[in-house]
Amino acid sequence: QVTLVESGGASVQAGGSLRLSCAASGKTYSVYCMGWFRQAPGKEREGVAAINNRNHKTFYADSVKGRFTISQDVAKDTLFLLMNSLKPEDTAMYYCAADKSPLCLTDGASEHVPLYTFRGQGTQVSVSS
């Protein structure tokens, strides 16, 4: 079992930045992939970014590429999402997720993040224009 707890969500103005954090605990050694997905009211879940815990390769949705950066502090079992140049359309609940399966190997891997086995409770990001 892996437990994930997100933090860092806030209300910001367009063009601003935020850094989300996700503290992982439990059997984290078994995790192959970690990532972030988001869900806005009335919309489908959208995979935002993923990272391969084995080779640290990263994957991004086209909608955030060049603006968001996923990273991790392996020693502290913490995942981050740095979000720059935020837009109103980035407003959503952001979830941290993890999976033991190799779902983060090829281009487009961020799309699989909403399917990951383990997920946190979410942290709200609101961007005003």
mmCIF file of the C-alpha atoms, coordinates in Angstrom:
data_MODEL
# 
_entry.id   MODEL 
# 
loop_
_atom_site.group_PDB 
_atom_site.id 
_atom_site.type_symbol 
_atom_site.label_atom_id 
_atom_site.label_alt_id 
_atom_site.label_comp_id 
_atom_site.label_asym_id 
_atom_site.label_entity_id 
_atom_site.label_seq_id 
_atom_site.pdbx_PDB_ins_code 
_atom_site.Cartn_x 
_atom_site.Cartn_y 
_atom_site.Cartn_z 
_atom_site.occupancy 
_atom_site.B_iso_or_equiv 
_atom_site.pdbx_formal_charge 
_atom_site.auth_seq_id 
_atom_site.auth_comp_id 
_atom_site.auth_asym_id 
_atom_site.auth_atom_id 
_atom_site.pdbx_PDB_model_num 
ATOM 1   C CA . GLN A 1 1   ? 0.000   0.000  0.000   1.00 0.00 ? 1   GLN A CA 1 
ATOM 2   C CA . VAL A 1 2   ? 1.167   3.523  -0.804  1.00 0.00 ? 2   VAL A CA 1 
ATOM 3   C CA . THR A 1 3   ? -0.271  6.645  0.805   1.00 0.00 ? 3   THR A CA 1 
ATOM 4   C CA . LEU A 1 4   ? -0.056  9.998  -0.949  1.00 0.00 ? 4   LEU A CA 1 
ATOM 5   C CA . VAL A 1 5   ? -0.715  13.426 0.556   1.00 0.00 ? 5   VAL A CA 1 
ATOM 6   C CA . GLU A 1 6   ? -0.733  16.542 -1.613  1.00 0.00 ? 6   GLU A CA 1 
ATOM 7   C CA . SER A 1 7   ? -0.161  20.131 -0.561  1.00 0.00 ? 7   SER A CA 1 
ATOM 8   C CA . GLY A 1 8   ? 0.558   23.497 -2.108  1.00 0.00 ? 8   GLY A CA 1 
ATOM 9   C CA . GLY A 1 9   ? -2.668  24.316 -3.868  1.00 0.00 ? 9   GLY A CA 1 
ATOM 10  C CA . ALA A 1 10  ? -3.787  27.945 -3.759  1.00 0.00 ? 10  ALA A CA 1 
ATOM 11  C CA . SER A 1 11  ? -5.545  30.743 -5.592  1.00 0.00 ? 11  SER A CA 1 
ATOM 12  C CA . VAL A 1 12  ? -3.286  32.751 -7.881  1.00 0.00 ? 12  VAL A CA 1 
ATOM 13  C CA . GLN A 1 13  ? -3.563  35.207 -10.726 1.00 0.00 ? 13  GLN A CA 1 
ATOM 14  C CA . ALA A 1 14  ? -2.884  34.282 -14.314 1.00 0.00 ? 14  ALA A CA 1 
ATOM 15  C CA . GLY A 1 15  ? 0.808   34.290 -15.070 1.00 0.00 ? 15  GLY A CA 1 
ATOM 16  C CA . GLY A 1 16  ? 1.694   33.266 -11.548 1.00 0.00 ? 16  GLY A CA 1 
ATOM 17  C CA . SER A 1 17  ? 3.442   30.157 -10.270 1.00 0.00 ? 17  SER A CA 1 
ATOM 18  C CA . LEU A 1 18  ? 2.767   27.414 -7.749  1.00 0.00 ? 18  LEU A CA 1 
ATOM 19  C CA . ARG A 1 19  ? 4.628   24.349 -6.563  1.00 0.00 ? 19  ARG A CA 1 
ATOM 20  C CA . LEU A 1 20  ? 2.612   21.348 -5.514  1.00 0.00 ? 20  LEU A CA 1 
ATOM 21  C CA . SER A 1 21  ? 4.102   18.693 -3.258  1.00 0.00 ? 21  SER A CA 1 
ATOM 22  C CA . CYS A 1 22  ? 3.137   15.076 -2.707  1.00 0.00 ? 22  CYS A CA 1 
ATOM 23  C CA . ALA A 1 23  ? 4.479   13.166 0.272   1.00 0.00 ? 23  ALA A CA 1 
ATOM 24  C CA . ALA A 1 24  ? 4.528   9.414  -0.268  1.00 0.00 ? 24  ALA A CA 1 
ATOM 25  C CA . SER A 1 25  ? 4.661   6.779  2.439   1.00 0.00 ? 25  SER A CA 1 
ATOM 26  C CA . GLY A 1 26  ? 4.267   3.027  2.743   1.00 0.00 ? 26  GLY A CA 1 
ATOM 27  C CA . LYS A 1 27  ? 5.754   0.607  0.221   1.00 0.00 ? 27  LYS A CA 1 
ATOM 28  C CA . THR A 1 28  ? 7.206   3.351  -1.957  1.00 0.00 ? 28  THR A CA 1 
ATOM 29  C CA . TYR A 1 29  ? 10.066  1.097  -3.073  1.00 0.00 ? 29  TYR A CA 1 
ATOM 30  C CA . SER A 1 30  ? 7.548   -0.812 -5.178  1.00 0.00 ? 30  SER A CA 1 
ATOM 31  C CA . VAL A 1 31  ? 6.388   2.237  -7.131  1.00 0.00 ? 31  VAL A CA 1 
ATOM 32  C CA . TYR A 1 32  ? 7.372   2.311  -10.799 1.00 0.00 ? 32  TYR A CA 1 
ATOM 33  C CA . CYS A 1 33  ? 5.605   5.481  -11.942 1.00 0.00 ? 33  CYS A CA 1 
ATOM 34  C CA . MET A 1 34  ? 4.356   8.636  -10.264 1.00 0.00 ? 34  MET A CA 1 
ATOM 35  C CA . GLY A 1 35  ? 2.470   11.545 -11.662 1.00 0.00 ? 35  GLY A CA 1 
ATOM 36  C CA . TRP A 1 36  ? -0.134  14.266 -11.431 1.00 0.00 ? 36  TRP A CA 1 
ATOM 37  C CA . PHE A 1 37  ? -3.565  14.460 -12.917 1.00 0.00 ? 37  PHE A CA 1 
ATOM 38  C CA . ARG A 1 38  ? -6.262  17.116 -12.599 1.00 0.00 ? 38  ARG A CA 1 
ATOM 39  C CA . GLN A 1 39  ? -9.992  17.364 -12.788 1.00 0.00 ? 39  GLN A CA 1 
ATOM 40  C CA . ALA A 1 40  ? -12.032 20.508 -13.270 1.00 0.00 ? 40  ALA A CA 1 
ATOM 41  C CA . PRO A 1 41  ? -15.766 20.607 -12.491 1.00 0.00 ? 41  PRO A CA 1 
ATOM 42  C CA . GLY A 1 42  ? -17.742 18.945 -15.250 1.00 0.00 ? 42  GLY A CA 1 
ATOM 43  C CA . LYS A 1 43  ? -14.635 17.788 -17.098 1.00 0.00 ? 43  LYS A CA 1 
ATOM 44  C CA . GLU A 1 44  ? -12.802 14.515 -17.558 1.00 0.00 ? 44  GLU A CA 1 
ATOM 45  C CA . ARG A 1 45  ? -9.677  13.706 -15.589 1.00 0.00 ? 45  ARG A CA 1 
ATOM 46  C CA . GLU A 1 46  ? -6.573  14.844 -17.425 1.00 0.00 ? 46  GLU A CA 1 
ATOM 47  C CA . GLY A 1 47  ? -3.126  13.395 -16.934 1.00 0.00 ? 47  GLY A CA 1 
ATOM 48  C CA . VAL A 1 48  ? -0.719  16.306 -16.518 1.00 0.00 ? 48  VAL A CA 1 
ATOM 49  C CA . ALA A 1 49  ? 2.730   14.820 -15.947 1.00 0.00 ? 49  ALA A CA 1 
ATOM 50  C CA . ALA A 1 50  ? 4.423   11.543 -15.130 1.00 0.00 ? 50  ALA A CA 1 
ATOM 51  C CA . ILE A 1 51  ? 7.860   10.414 -14.025 1.00 0.00 ? 51  ILE A CA 1 
ATOM 52  C CA . ASN A 1 52  ? 9.522   7.030  -14.293 1.00 0.00 ? 52  ASN A CA 1 
ATOM 53  C CA . ASN A 1 53  ? 11.040  6.167  -10.923 1.00 0.00 ? 53  ASN A CA 1 
ATOM 54  C CA . ARG A 1 54  ? 13.608  3.869  -12.528 1.00 0.00 ? 54  ARG A CA 1 
ATOM 55  C CA . ASN A 1 55  ? 15.194  6.182  -15.092 1.00 0.00 ? 55  ASN A CA 1 
ATOM 56  C CA . HIS A 1 56  ? 13.580  9.510  -14.042 1.00 0.00 ? 56  HIS A CA 1 
ATOM 57  C CA . LYS A 1 57  ? 12.285  10.162 -17.534 1.00 0.00 ? 57  LYS A CA 1 
ATOM 58  C CA . THR A 1 58  ? 9.429   12.656 -17.544 1.00 0.00 ? 58  THR A CA 1 
ATOM 59  C CA . PHE A 1 59  ? 6.295   12.996 -19.646 1.00 0.00 ? 59  PHE A CA 1 
ATOM 60  C CA . TYR A 1 60  ? 3.911   15.913 -20.055 1.00 0.00 ? 60  TYR A CA 1 
ATOM 61  C CA . ALA A 1 61  ? 0.525   16.645 -21.530 1.00 0.00 ? 61  ALA A CA 1 
ATOM 62  C CA . ASP A 1 62  ? 0.715   19.039 -24.466 1.00 0.00 ? 62  ASP A CA 1 
ATOM 63  C CA . SER A 1 63  ? -1.445  21.498 -22.529 1.00 0.00 ? 63  SER A CA 1 
ATOM 64  C CA . VAL A 1 64  ? 1.271   22.021 -19.890 1.00 0.00 ? 64  VAL A CA 1 
ATOM 65  C CA . LYS A 1 65  ? 4.480   21.259 -21.758 1.00 0.00 ? 65  LYS A CA 1 
ATOM 66  C CA . GLY A 1 66  ? 7.009   24.055 -21.287 1.00 0.00 ? 66  GLY A CA 1 
ATOM 67  C CA . ARG A 1 67  ? 5.118   25.481 -18.291 1.00 0.00 ? 67  ARG A CA 1 
ATOM 68  C CA . PHE A 1 68  ? 5.006   22.629 -15.762 1.00 0.00 ? 68  PHE A CA 1 
ATOM 69  C CA . THR A 1 69  ? 7.902   20.587 -14.402 1.00 0.00 ? 69  THR A CA 1 
ATOM 70  C CA . ILE A 1 70  ? 7.591   17.318 -12.497 1.00 0.00 ? 70  ILE A CA 1 
ATOM 71  C CA . SER A 1 71  ? 10.423  16.333 -10.189 1.00 0.00 ? 71  SER A CA 1 
ATOM 72  C CA . GLN A 1 72  ? 11.086  14.260 -7.111  1.00 0.00 ? 72  GLN A CA 1 
ATOM 73  C CA . ASP A 1 73  ? 13.207  14.159 -3.990  1.00 0.00 ? 73  ASP A CA 1 
ATOM 74  C CA . VAL A 1 74  ? 13.893  10.453 -3.806  1.00 0.00 ? 74  VAL A CA 1 
ATOM 75  C CA . ALA A 1 75  ? 15.446  10.613 -0.346  1.00 0.00 ? 75  ALA A CA 1 
ATOM 76  C CA . LYS A 1 76  ? 12.321  12.258 1.064   1.00 0.00 ? 76  LYS A CA 1 
ATOM 77  C CA . ASP A 1 77  ? 9.808   10.292 -1.022  1.00 0.00 ? 77  ASP A CA 1 
ATOM 78  C CA . THR A 1 78  ? 8.330   13.542 -2.236  1.00 0.00 ? 78  THR A CA 1 
ATOM 79  C CA . LEU A 1 79  ? 6.995   14.408 -5.670  1.00 0.00 ? 79  LEU A CA 1 
ATOM 80  C CA . PHE A 1 80  ? 6.707   17.969 -6.923  1.00 0.00 ? 80  PHE A CA 1 
ATOM 81  C CA . LEU A 1 81  ? 4.901   19.808 -9.683  1.00 0.00 ? 81  LEU A CA 1 
ATOM 82  C CA . LEU A 1 82  ? 6.222   23.272 -10.461 1.00 0.00 ? 82  LEU A CA 1 
ATOM 83  C CA . MET A 1 83  ? 3.635   25.223 -12.391 1.00 0.00 ? 83  MET A CA 1 
ATOM 84  C CA . ASN A 1 84  ? 4.659   28.432 -14.152 1.00 0.00 ? 84  ASN A CA 1 
ATOM 85  C CA . SER A 1 85  ? 2.733   30.817 -16.401 1.00 0.00 ? 85  SER A CA 1 
ATOM 86  C CA . LEU A 1 86  ? -0.541  29.600 -14.967 1.00 0.00 ? 86  LEU A CA 1 
ATOM 87  C CA . LYS A 1 87  ? -3.706  30.123 -16.969 1.00 0.00 ? 87  LYS A CA 1 
ATOM 88  C CA . PRO A 1 88  ? -7.359  30.199 -15.879 1.00 0.00 ? 88  PRO A CA 1 
ATOM 89  C CA . GLU A 1 89  ? -7.841  26.892 -17.721 1.00 0.00 ? 89  GLU A CA 1 
ATOM 90  C CA . ASP A 1 90  ? -5.369  25.289 -15.296 1.00 0.00 ? 90  ASP A CA 1 
ATOM 91  C CA . THR A 1 91  ? -7.977  25.681 -12.547 1.00 0.00 ? 91  THR A CA 1 
ATOM 92  C CA . ALA A 1 92  ? -8.748  22.224 -11.180 1.00 0.00 ? 92  ALA A CA 1 
ATOM 93  C CA . MET A 1 93  ? -8.274  19.806 -8.334  1.00 0.00 ? 93  MET A CA 1 
ATOM 94  C CA . TYR A 1 94  ? -4.805  18.325 -8.705  1.00 0.00 ? 94  TYR A CA 1 
ATOM 95  C CA . TYR A 1 95  ? -4.099  14.776 -7.624  1.00 0.00 ? 95  TYR A CA 1 
ATOM 96  C CA . CYS A 1 96  ? -0.863  12.938 -7.039  1.00 0.00 ? 96  CYS A CA 1 
ATOM 97  C CA . ALA A 1 97  ? -0.862  9.308  -8.191  1.00 0.00 ? 97  ALA A CA 1 
ATOM 98  C CA . ALA A 1 98  ? 1.420   6.272  -8.181  1.00 0.00 ? 98  ALA A CA 1 
ATOM 99  C CA . ASP A 1 99  ? 1.500   2.783  -9.656  1.00 0.00 ? 99  ASP A CA 1 
ATOM 100 C CA . LYS A 1 100 ? 3.647   -0.329 -9.411  1.00 0.00 ? 100 LYS A CA 1 
ATOM 101 C CA . SER A 1 101 ? 3.231   -1.136 -13.095 1.00 0.00 ? 101 SER A CA 1 
ATOM 102 C CA . PRO A 1 102 ? 5.448   0.225  -15.894 1.00 0.00 ? 102 PRO A CA 1 
ATOM 103 C CA . LEU A 1 103 ? 2.874   2.653  -17.263 1.00 0.00 ? 103 LEU A CA 1 
ATOM 104 C CA . CYS A 1 104 ? 5.422   5.391  -17.899 1.00 0.00 ? 104 CYS A CA 1 
ATOM 105 C CA . LEU A 1 105 ? 7.692   4.093  -20.640 1.00 0.00 ? 105 LEU A CA 1 
ATOM 106 C CA . THR A 1 106 ? 6.762   5.852  -23.871 1.00 0.00 ? 106 THR A CA 1 
ATOM 107 C CA . ASP A 1 107 ? 5.544   9.176  -25.237 1.00 0.00 ? 107 ASP A CA 1 
ATOM 108 C CA . GLY A 1 108 ? 2.031   9.930  -24.131 1.00 0.00 ? 108 GLY A CA 1 
ATOM 109 C CA . ALA A 1 109 ? 2.582   8.286  -20.745 1.00 0.00 ? 109 ALA A CA 1 
ATOM 110 C CA . SER A 1 110 ? 1.031   11.234 -18.924 1.00 0.00 ? 110 SER A CA 1 
ATOM 111 C CA . GLU A 1 111 ? -2.348  10.121 -20.288 1.00 0.00 ? 111 GLU A CA 1 
ATOM 112 C CA . HIS A 1 112 ? -2.224  7.027  -18.055 1.00 0.00 ? 112 HIS A CA 1 
ATOM 113 C CA . VAL A 1 113 ? -1.800  8.870  -14.758 1.00 0.00 ? 113 VAL A CA 1 
ATOM 114 C CA . PRO A 1 114 ? -5.539  9.000  -13.956 1.00 0.00 ? 114 PRO A CA 1 
ATOM 115 C CA . LEU A 1 115 ? -5.499  5.179  -14.112 1.00 0.00 ? 115 LEU A CA 1 
ATOM 116 C CA . TYR A 1 116 ? -2.781  4.719  -11.503 1.00 0.00 ? 116 TYR A CA 1 
ATOM 117 C CA . THR A 1 117 ? -3.669  2.513  -8.550  1.00 0.00 ? 117 THR A CA 1 
ATOM 118 C CA . PHE A 1 118 ? -2.804  4.888  -5.717  1.00 0.00 ? 118 PHE A CA 1 
ATOM 119 C CA . ARG A 1 119 ? -3.934  8.510  -5.476  1.00 0.00 ? 119 ARG A CA 1 
ATOM 120 C CA . GLY A 1 120 ? -4.145  11.264 -2.896  1.00 0.00 ? 120 GLY A CA 1 
ATOM 121 C CA . GLN A 1 121 ? -7.070  13.398 -1.811  1.00 0.00 ? 121 GLN A CA 1 
ATOM 122 C CA . GLY A 1 122 ? -6.164  16.294 -4.056  1.00 0.00 ? 122 GLY A CA 1 
ATOM 123 C CA . THR A 1 123 ? -5.234  19.944 -3.677  1.00 0.00 ? 123 THR A CA 1 
ATOM 124 C CA . GLN A 1 124 ? -7.170  22.789 -5.287  1.00 0.00 ? 124 GLN A CA 1 
ATOM 125 C CA . VAL A 1 125 ? -5.545  25.186 -7.740  1.00 0.00 ? 125 VAL A CA 1 
ATOM 126 C CA . SER A 1 126 ? -7.537  28.228 -8.822  1.00 0.00 ? 126 SER A CA 1 
ATOM 127 C CA . VAL A 1 127 ? -6.225  30.685 -11.391 1.00 0.00 ? 127 VAL A CA 1 
ATOM 128 C CA . SER A 1 128 ? -8.020  33.982 -11.927 1.00 0.00 ? 128 SER A CA 1 
ATOM 129 C CA . SER A 1 129 ? -7.705  36.190 -14.983 1.00 0.00 ? 129 SER A CA 1 
# 
